[in-house]
Amino acid sequence: MANDVKPRVKVPKSAAVGEVVTLKTLISHPMESGQRKDDKGVLIPREIINRFTCDYHGVNVIEIEIDPAVSTNPYFEFDVKIDAAGEFVFTWYDDDGSVYTEKKSIEIA
């Protein structure tokens, strides 16, 4: 498990039915590709977030497969059309089997 992994998400507190809102996510993670060497010349093991998903009302709204070329602290921004009050579940999957989850609710204005 990577040290100090911290998922952060930004979801509006409320929206009108039919409104399209922008969701923003960032996770603090080193995203080591497995190709760099430390100061002693030893390869640093691969350690990346390899998949990200977001579900709304239990339905997947986005799924991203992540390659080692993605930089440290991956950031994603995407739009979702709001049809009712509900909860977003954001999930990041790490190479080592760790799963990081953040949940945020949105109300109808």
HELIX and SHEET records of a PDB file:
SHEET    1   A 3 LYS A   6  LYS A  10  0                                        
SHEET    2   A 3 VAL A  20  SER A  28 -1                                        
SHEET    3   A 3 TYR A  75  LYS A  81 -1                                        
SHEET    1   B 5 SER A  14  ALA A  15  0                                        
SHEET    2   B 5 VAL A  99  ILE A 108  1                                        
SHEET    3   B 5 GLY A  86  ASP A  94 -1                                        
SHEET    4   B 5 ILE A  49  TYR A  56 -1                                        
SHEET    5   B 5 VAL A  59  GLU A  65 -1                                        
END                                                                             
